[in-house]
Amino acid sequence: MSNETIILKVIEGINSSEEKKLCIKYINEVAERCNKLCKKGESLRVFAEYNAMIETLKKKFL
């Protein structure tokens, strides 16, 4: 499955989920943490946070 297909399926899953607001809150929290880490120059931790979020969303919606 291509990355584009994965992203589209995750987005579709979030949009049709009863937990949509919770998912969006989770994504925003991760984005905020990543933003703070970027400002500190901790790019490897940003990458780890982002990857963990993607894996979590894939498990839930694929």
PyMOL Python script that loads the backbone (N, CA, C, O; Angstrom):
from pymol import cmd

cmd.read_pdbstr("""\
ATOM      1  N   MET A   1       0.850  -1.174   0.000  1.00  0.00           N
ATOM      2  CA  MET A   1       0.000   0.000   0.000  1.00  0.00           C
ATOM      3  C   MET A   1       0.898   1.241   0.000  1.00  0.00           C
ATOM      4  O   MET A   1       1.843   1.327   0.784  1.00  0.00           O
ATOM      5  N   SER A   2       0.607   2.178  -0.860  1.00  0.00           N
ATOM      6  CA  SER A   2       1.427   3.386  -0.947  1.00  0.00           C
ATOM      7  C   SER A   2       1.158   4.310   0.238  1.00  0.00           C
ATOM      8  O   SER A   2       0.115   4.223   0.886  1.00  0.00           O
ATOM      9  N   ASN A   3       2.104   5.185   0.505  1.00  0.00           N
ATOM     10  CA  ASN A   3       1.936   6.158   1.591  1.00  0.00           C
ATOM     11  C   ASN A   3       0.705   7.026   1.372  1.00  0.00           C
ATOM     12  O   ASN A   3      -0.014   7.353   2.317  1.00  0.00           O
ATOM     13  N   GLU A   4       0.471   7.393   0.125  1.00  0.00           N
ATOM     14  CA  GLU A   4      -0.692   8.225  -0.195  1.00  0.00           C
ATOM     15  C   GLU A   4      -1.990   7.483   0.140  1.00  0.00           C
ATOM     16  O   GLU A   4      -2.915   8.072   0.699  1.00  0.00           O
ATOM     17  N   THR A   5      -2.057   6.211  -0.195  1.00  0.00           N
ATOM     18  CA  THR A   5      -3.240   5.408   0.110  1.00  0.00           C
ATOM     19  C   THR A   5      -3.431   5.275   1.615  1.00  0.00           C
ATOM     20  O   THR A   5      -4.553   5.374   2.113  1.00  0.00           O
ATOM     21  N   ILE A   6      -2.344   5.053   2.335  1.00  0.00           N
ATOM     22  CA  ILE A   6      -2.410   4.940   3.792  1.00  0.00           C
ATOM     23  C   ILE A   6      -2.955   6.223   4.392  1.00  0.00           C
ATOM     24  O   ILE A   6      -3.856   6.186   5.231  1.00  0.00           O
ATOM     25  N   ILE A   7      -2.417   7.357   3.969  1.00  0.00           N
ATOM     26  CA  ILE A   7      -2.859   8.648   4.498  1.00  0.00           C
ATOM     27  C   ILE A   7      -4.340   8.869   4.213  1.00  0.00           C
ATOM     28  O   ILE A   7      -5.086   9.305   5.090  1.00  0.00           O
ATOM     29  N   LEU A   8      -4.764   8.572   2.995  1.00  0.00           N
ATOM     30  CA  LEU A   8      -6.175   8.767   2.638  1.00  0.00           C
ATOM     31  C   LEU A   8      -7.085   7.878   3.479  1.00  0.00           C
ATOM     32  O   LEU A   8      -8.142   8.324   3.925  1.00  0.00           O
ATOM     33  N   LYS A   9      -6.691   6.636   3.697  1.00  0.00           N
ATOM     34  CA  LYS A   9      -7.505   5.726   4.505  1.00  0.00           C
ATOM     35  C   LYS A   9      -7.565   6.183   5.967  1.00  0.00           C
ATOM     36  O   LYS A   9      -8.615   6.092   6.603  1.00  0.00           O
ATOM     37  N   VAL A  10      -6.453   6.667   6.492  1.00  0.00           N
ATOM     38  CA  VAL A  10      -6.441   7.168   7.865  1.00  0.00           C
ATOM     39  C   VAL A  10      -7.357   8.388   7.984  1.00  0.00           C
ATOM     40  O   VAL A  10      -8.134   8.487   8.934  1.00  0.00           O
ATOM     41  N   ILE A  11      -7.272   9.303   7.040  1.00  0.00           N
ATOM     42  CA  ILE A  11      -8.125  10.497   7.058  1.00  0.00           C
ATOM     43  C   ILE A  11      -9.590  10.105   6.955  1.00  0.00           C
ATOM     44  O   ILE A  11     -10.426  10.636   7.686  1.00  0.00           O
ATOM     45  N   GLU A  12      -9.911   9.182   6.056  1.00  0.00           N
ATOM     46  CA  GLU A  12     -11.288   8.707   5.930  1.00  0.00           C
ATOM     47  C   GLU A  12     -11.764   8.081   7.243  1.00  0.00           C
ATOM     48  O   GLU A  12     -12.891   8.312   7.680  1.00  0.00           O
ATOM     49  N   GLY A  13     -10.891   7.289   7.864  1.00  0.00           N
ATOM     50  CA  GLY A  13     -11.231   6.655   9.126  1.00  0.00           C
ATOM     51  C   GLY A  13     -11.501   7.670  10.213  1.00  0.00           C
ATOM     52  O   GLY A  13     -12.468   7.543  10.965  1.00  0.00           O
ATOM     53  N   ILE A  14     -10.650   8.677  10.299  1.00  0.00           N
ATOM     54  CA  ILE A  14     -10.846   9.729  11.304  1.00  0.00           C
ATOM     55  C   ILE A  14     -12.152  10.461  11.053  1.00  0.00           C
ATOM     56  O   ILE A  14     -12.932  10.680  11.980  1.00  0.00           O
ATOM     57  N   ASN A  15     -12.393  10.840   9.809  1.00  0.00           N
ATOM     58  CA  ASN A  15     -13.596  11.611   9.476  1.00  0.00           C
ATOM     59  C   ASN A  15     -14.882  10.845   9.748  1.00  0.00           C
ATOM     60  O   ASN A  15     -15.901  11.458  10.067  1.00  0.00           O
ATOM     61  N   SER A  16     -14.861   9.522   9.631  1.00  0.00           N
ATOM     62  CA  SER A  16     -16.079   8.738   9.855  1.00  0.00           C
ATOM     63  C   SER A  16     -16.160   8.168  11.272  1.00  0.00           C
ATOM     64  O   SER A  16     -17.130   7.493  11.618  1.00  0.00           O
ATOM     65  N   SER A  17     -15.152   8.438  12.078  1.00  0.00           N
ATOM     66  CA  SER A  17     -15.094   7.889  13.428  1.00  0.00           C
ATOM     67  C   SER A  17     -15.980   8.664  14.402  1.00  0.00           C
ATOM     68  O   SER A  17     -16.140   9.880  14.297  1.00  0.00           O
ATOM     69  N   GLU A  18     -16.547   7.925  15.346  1.00  0.00           N
ATOM     70  CA  GLU A  18     -17.287   8.574  16.422  1.00  0.00           C
ATOM     71  C   GLU A  18     -16.328   9.317  17.353  1.00  0.00           C
ATOM     72  O   GLU A  18     -16.738  10.184  18.125  1.00  0.00           O
ATOM     73  N   GLU A  19     -15.062   8.965  17.268  1.00  0.00           N
ATOM     74  CA  GLU A  19     -14.026   9.585  18.098  1.00  0.00           C
ATOM     75  C   GLU A  19     -13.235  10.644  17.337  1.00  0.00           C
ATOM     76  O   GLU A  19     -12.078  10.915  17.658  1.00  0.00           O
ATOM     77  N   LYS A  20     -13.857  11.235  16.338  1.00  0.00           N
ATOM     78  CA  LYS A  20     -13.170  12.211  15.482  1.00  0.00           C
ATOM     79  C   LYS A  20     -12.541  13.339  16.298  1.00  0.00           C
ATOM     80  O   LYS A  20     -11.378  13.683  16.085  1.00  0.00           O
ATOM     81  N   LYS A  21     -13.296  13.912  17.227  1.00  0.00           N
ATOM     82  CA  LYS A  21     -12.775  15.028  18.022  1.00  0.00           C
ATOM     83  C   LYS A  21     -11.572  14.593  18.849  1.00  0.00           C
ATOM     84  O   LYS A  21     -10.610  15.348  18.994  1.00  0.00           O
ATOM     85  N   LEU A  22     -11.621  13.383  19.391  1.00  0.00           N
ATOM     86  CA  LEU A  22     -10.511  12.857  20.176  1.00  0.00           C
ATOM     87  C   LEU A  22      -9.270  12.661  19.301  1.00  0.00           C
ATOM     88  O   LEU A  22      -8.151  12.960  19.718  1.00  0.00           O
ATOM     89  N   CYS A  23      -9.480  12.160  18.095  1.00  0.00           N
ATOM     90  CA  CYS A  23      -8.364  11.953  17.165  1.00  0.00           C
ATOM     91  C   CYS A  23      -7.710  13.274  16.786  1.00  0.00           C
ATOM     92  O   CYS A  23      -6.484  13.386  16.750  1.00  0.00           O
ATOM     93  N   ILE A  24      -8.534  14.262  16.505  1.00  0.00           N
ATOM     94  CA  ILE A  24      -8.003  15.580  16.145  1.00  0.00           C
ATOM     95  C   ILE A  24      -7.253  16.183  17.323  1.00  0.00           C
ATOM     96  O   ILE A  24      -6.204  16.802  17.144  1.00  0.00           O
ATOM     97  N   LYS A  25      -7.790  16.003  18.532  1.00  0.00           N
ATOM     98  CA  LYS A  25      -7.106  16.493  19.727  1.00  0.00           C
ATOM     99  C   LYS A  25      -5.738  15.816  19.859  1.00  0.00           C
ATOM    100  O   LYS A  25      -4.740  16.480  20.140  1.00  0.00           O
ATOM    101  N   TYR A  26      -5.694  14.507  19.658  1.00  0.00           N
ATOM    102  CA  TYR A  26      -4.440  13.752  19.730  1.00  0.00           C
ATOM    103  C   TYR A  26      -3.425  14.277  18.712  1.00  0.00           C
ATOM    104  O   TYR A  26      -2.263  14.501  19.050  1.00  0.00           O
ATOM    105  N   ILE A  27      -3.864  14.473  17.475  1.00  0.00           N
ATOM    106  CA  ILE A  27      -2.973  14.969  16.417  1.00  0.00           C
ATOM    107  C   ILE A  27      -2.454  16.357  16.783  1.00  0.00           C
ATOM    108  O   ILE A  27      -1.269  16.641  16.611  1.00  0.00           O
ATOM    109  N   ASN A  28      -3.325  17.214  17.283  1.00  0.00           N
ATOM    110  CA  ASN A  28      -2.907  18.565  17.680  1.00  0.00           C
ATOM    111  C   ASN A  28      -1.904  18.532  18.830  1.00  0.00           C
ATOM    112  O   ASN A  28      -0.957  19.318  18.847  1.00  0.00           O
ATOM    113  N   GLU A  29      -2.104  17.631  19.786  1.00  0.00           N
ATOM    114  CA  GLU A  29      -1.163  17.509  20.906  1.00  0.00           C
ATOM    115  C   GLU A  29       0.209  17.061  20.425  1.00  0.00           C
ATOM    116  O   GLU A  29       1.231  17.577  20.876  1.00  0.00           O
ATOM    117  N   VAL A  30       0.228  16.101  19.511  1.00  0.00           N
ATOM    118  CA  VAL A  30       1.507  15.644  18.965  1.00  0.00           C
ATOM    119  C   VAL A  30       2.167  16.767  18.173  1.00  0.00           C
ATOM    120  O   VAL A  30       3.377  16.970  18.273  1.00  0.00           O
ATOM    121  N   ALA A  31       1.388  17.488  17.396  1.00  0.00           N
ATOM    122  CA  ALA A  31       1.936  18.600  16.613  1.00  0.00           C
ATOM    123  C   ALA A  31       2.538  19.660  17.525  1.00  0.00           C
ATOM    124  O   ALA A  31       3.599  20.208  17.228  1.00  0.00           O
ATOM    125  N   GLU A  32       1.869  19.948  18.626  1.00  0.00           N
ATOM    126  CA  GLU A  32       2.376  20.940  19.584  1.00  0.00           C
ATOM    127  C   GLU A  32       3.693  20.466  20.212  1.00  0.00           C
ATOM    128  O   GLU A  32       4.640  21.241  20.339  1.00  0.00           O
ATOM    129  N   ARG A  33       3.744  19.186  20.603  1.00  0.00           N
ATOM    130  CA  ARG A  33       4.991  18.642  21.155  1.00  0.00           C
ATOM    131  C   ARG A  33       6.110  18.712  20.117  1.00  0.00           C
ATOM    132  O   ARG A  33       7.242  19.075  20.436  1.00  0.00           O
ATOM    133  N   CYS A  34       5.786  18.366  18.889  1.00  0.00           N
ATOM    134  CA  CYS A  34       6.791  18.415  17.819  1.00  0.00           C
ATOM    135  C   CYS A  34       7.279  19.842  17.590  1.00  0.00           C
ATOM    136  O   CYS A  34       8.470  20.065  17.372  1.00  0.00           O
ATOM    137  N   ASN A  35       6.371  20.798  17.638  1.00  0.00           N
ATOM    138  CA  ASN A  35       6.741  22.197  17.479  1.00  0.00           C
ATOM    139  C   ASN A  35       7.725  22.623  18.566  1.00  0.00           C
ATOM    140  O   ASN A  35       8.732  23.270  18.280  1.00  0.00           O
ATOM    141  N   LYS A  36       7.429  22.258  19.813  1.00  0.00           N
ATOM    142  CA  LYS A  36       8.315  22.607  20.924  1.00  0.00           C
ATOM    143  C   LYS A  36       9.684  21.937  20.762  1.00  0.00           C
ATOM    144  O   LYS A  36      10.722  22.547  21.018  1.00  0.00           O
ATOM    145  N   LEU A  37       9.664  20.682  20.335  1.00  0.00           N
ATOM    146  CA  LEU A  37      10.930  19.971  20.133  1.00  0.00           C
ATOM    147  C   LEU A  37      11.738  20.582  18.987  1.00  0.00           C
ATOM    148  O   LEU A  37      12.963  20.669  19.066  1.00  0.00           O
ATOM    149  N   CYS A  38      11.056  21.001  17.932  1.00  0.00           N
ATOM    150  CA  CYS A  38      11.740  21.657  16.807  1.00  0.00           C
ATOM    151  C   CYS A  38      12.454  22.918  17.271  1.00  0.00           C
ATOM    152  O   CYS A  38      13.594  23.181  16.888  1.00  0.00           O
ATOM    153  N   LYS A  39      11.769  23.690  18.097  1.00  0.00           N
ATOM    154  CA  LYS A  39      12.355  24.930  18.596  1.00  0.00           C
ATOM    155  C   LYS A  39      13.590  24.666  19.437  1.00  0.00           C
ATOM    156  O   LYS A  39      14.474  25.517  19.535  1.00  0.00           O
ATOM    157  N   LYS A  40      13.654  23.488  20.044  1.00  0.00           N
ATOM    158  CA  LYS A  40      14.826  23.109  20.842  1.00  0.00           C
ATOM    159  C   LYS A  40      15.897  22.435  19.978  1.00  0.00           C
ATOM    160  O   LYS A  40      16.977  22.105  20.469  1.00  0.00           O
ATOM    161  N   GLY A  41      15.596  22.233  18.703  1.00  0.00           N
ATOM    162  CA  GLY A  41      16.558  21.596  17.804  1.00  0.00           C
ATOM    163  C   GLY A  41      16.630  20.078  17.956  1.00  0.00           C
ATOM    164  O   GLY A  41      17.624  19.459  17.577  1.00  0.00           O
ATOM    165  N   GLU A  42      15.587  19.489  18.503  1.00  0.00           N
ATOM    166  CA  GLU A  42      15.585  18.050  18.751  1.00  0.00           C
ATOM    167  C   GLU A  42      14.849  17.307  17.635  1.00  0.00           C
ATOM    168  O   GLU A  42      13.784  16.728  17.846  1.00  0.00           O
ATOM    169  N   SER A  43      15.443  17.338  16.451  1.00  0.00           N
ATOM    170  CA  SER A  43      14.782  16.782  15.277  1.00  0.00           C
ATOM    171  C   SER A  43      14.574  15.267  15.355  1.00  0.00           C
ATOM    172  O   SER A  43      13.581  14.765  14.829  1.00  0.00           O
ATOM    173  N   LEU A  44      15.464  14.542  15.985  1.00  0.00           N
ATOM    174  CA  LEU A  44      15.273  13.095  16.104  1.00  0.00           C
ATOM    175  C   LEU A  44      14.065  12.766  16.972  1.00  0.00           C
ATOM    176  O   LEU A  44      13.333  11.817  16.688  1.00  0.00           O
ATOM    177  N   ARG A  45      13.856  13.535  18.015  1.00  0.00           N
ATOM    178  CA  ARG A  45      12.678  13.323  18.861  1.00  0.00           C
ATOM    179  C   ARG A  45      11.400  13.710  18.124  1.00  0.00           C
ATOM    180  O   ARG A  45      10.357  13.087  18.319  1.00  0.00           O
ATOM    181  N   VAL A  46      11.478  14.732  17.283  1.00  0.00           N
ATOM    182  CA  VAL A  46      10.328  15.112  16.455  1.00  0.00           C
ATOM    183  C   VAL A  46       9.967  13.950  15.546  1.00  0.00           C
ATOM    184  O   VAL A  46       8.801  13.569  15.438  1.00  0.00           O
ATOM    185  N   PHE A  47      10.967  13.396  14.901  1.00  0.00           N
ATOM    186  CA  PHE A  47      10.763  12.271  13.996  1.00  0.00           C
ATOM    187  C   PHE A  47      10.133  11.087  14.742  1.00  0.00           C
ATOM    188  O   PHE A  47       9.222  10.443  14.222  1.00  0.00           O
ATOM    189  N   ALA A  48      10.611  10.801  15.946  1.00  0.00           N
ATOM    190  CA  ALA A  48      10.091   9.698  16.746  1.00  0.00           C
ATOM    191  C   ALA A  48       8.631   9.948  17.138  1.00  0.00           C
ATOM    192  O   ALA A  48       7.799   9.045  17.052  1.00  0.00           O
ATOM    193  N   GLU A  49       8.328  11.160  17.563  1.00  0.00           N
ATOM    194  CA  GLU A  49       6.953  11.513  17.944  1.00  0.00           C
ATOM    195  C   GLU A  49       6.008  11.360  16.751  1.00  0.00           C
ATOM    196  O   GLU A  49       4.929  10.777  16.865  1.00  0.00           O
ATOM    197  N   TYR A  50       6.435  11.893  15.611  1.00  0.00           N
ATOM    198  CA  TYR A  50       5.611  11.826  14.408  1.00  0.00           C
ATOM    199  C   TYR A  50       5.380  10.374  13.993  1.00  0.00           C
ATOM    200  O   TYR A  50       4.255   9.979  13.691  1.00  0.00           O
ATOM    201  N   ASN A  51       6.452   9.588  13.981  1.00  0.00           N
ATOM    202  CA  ASN A  51       6.311   8.183  13.586  1.00  0.00           C
ATOM    203  C   ASN A  51       5.404   7.416  14.532  1.00  0.00           C
ATOM    204  O   ASN A  51       4.605   6.589  14.092  1.00  0.00           O
ATOM    205  N   ALA A  52       5.517   7.679  15.814  1.00  0.00           N
ATOM    206  CA  ALA A  52       4.655   7.012  16.790  1.00  0.00           C
ATOM    207  C   ALA A  52       3.187   7.361  16.535  1.00  0.00           C
ATOM    208  O   ALA A  52       2.316   6.496  16.622  1.00  0.00           O
ATOM    209  N   MET A  53       2.919   8.628  16.222  1.00  0.00           N
ATOM    210  CA  MET A  53       1.552   9.043  15.929  1.00  0.00           C
ATOM    211  C   MET A  53       1.023   8.327  14.687  1.00  0.00           C
ATOM    212  O   MET A  53      -0.103   7.829  14.684  1.00  0.00           O
ATOM    213  N   ILE A  54       1.832   8.279  13.645  1.00  0.00           N
ATOM    214  CA  ILE A  54       1.407   7.627  12.405  1.00  0.00           C
ATOM    215  C   ILE A  54       1.112   6.152  12.651  1.00  0.00           C
ATOM    216  O   ILE A  54       0.105   5.635  12.168  1.00  0.00           O
ATOM    217  N   GLU A  55       1.973   5.475  13.392  1.00  0.00           N
ATOM    218  CA  GLU A  55       1.757   4.053  13.690  1.00  0.00           C
ATOM    219  C   GLU A  55       0.472   3.854  14.495  1.00  0.00           C
ATOM    220  O   GLU A  55      -0.282   2.916  14.238  1.00  0.00           O
ATOM    221  N   THR A  56       0.226   4.724  15.455  1.00  0.00           N
ATOM    222  CA  THR A  56      -0.990   4.642  16.260  1.00  0.00           C
ATOM    223  C   THR A  56      -2.226   4.806  15.381  1.00  0.00           C
ATOM    224  O   THR A  56      -3.183   4.041  15.495  1.00  0.00           O
ATOM    225  N   LEU A  57      -2.199   5.804  14.507  1.00  0.00           N
ATOM    226  CA  LEU A  57      -3.341   6.051  13.628  1.00  0.00           C
ATOM    227  C   LEU A  57      -3.533   4.916  12.626  1.00  0.00           C
ATOM    228  O   LEU A  57      -4.665   4.545  12.316  1.00  0.00           O
ATOM    229  N   LYS A  58      -2.434   4.368  12.121  1.00  0.00           N
ATOM    230  CA  LYS A  58      -2.538   3.243  11.185  1.00  0.00           C
ATOM    231  C   LYS A  58      -3.166   2.030  11.867  1.00  0.00           C
ATOM    232  O   LYS A  58      -4.023   1.366  11.285  1.00  0.00           O
ATOM    233  N   LYS A  59      -2.746   1.741  13.091  1.00  0.00           N
ATOM    234  CA  LYS A  59      -3.318   0.596  13.818  1.00  0.00           C
ATOM    235  C   LYS A  59      -4.812   0.768  14.038  1.00  0.00           C
ATOM    236  O   LYS A  59      -5.577  -0.195  13.981  1.00  0.00           O
ATOM    237  N   LYS A  60      -5.209   1.992  14.287  1.00  0.00           N
ATOM    238  CA  LYS A  60      -6.613   2.255  14.590  1.00  0.00           C
ATOM    239  C   LYS A  60      -7.490   2.253  13.340  1.00  0.00           C
ATOM    240  O   LYS A  60      -8.635   1.806  13.393  1.00  0.00           O
ATOM    241  N   PHE A  61      -6.969   2.746  12.220  1.00  0.00           N
ATOM    242  CA  PHE A  61      -7.832   2.981  11.062  1.00  0.00           C
ATOM    243  C   PHE A  61      -7.525   2.146   9.825  1.00  0.00           C
ATOM    244  O   PHE A  61      -8.212   2.291   8.815  1.00  0.00           O
ATOM    245  N   LEU A  62      -6.540   1.296   9.867  1.00  0.00           N
ATOM    246  CA  LEU A  62      -6.278   0.447   8.698  1.00  0.00           C
ATOM    247  C   LEU A  62      -6.718  -0.975   8.957  1.00  0.00           C
ATOM    248  O   LEU A  62      -6.576  -1.832   8.085  1.00  0.00           O
TER     249      LEU A  62
END
""", "prot")
cmd.dss("prot")
cmd.show_as("cartoon", "prot")
cmd.util.cbc("prot")
cmd.orient("prot")
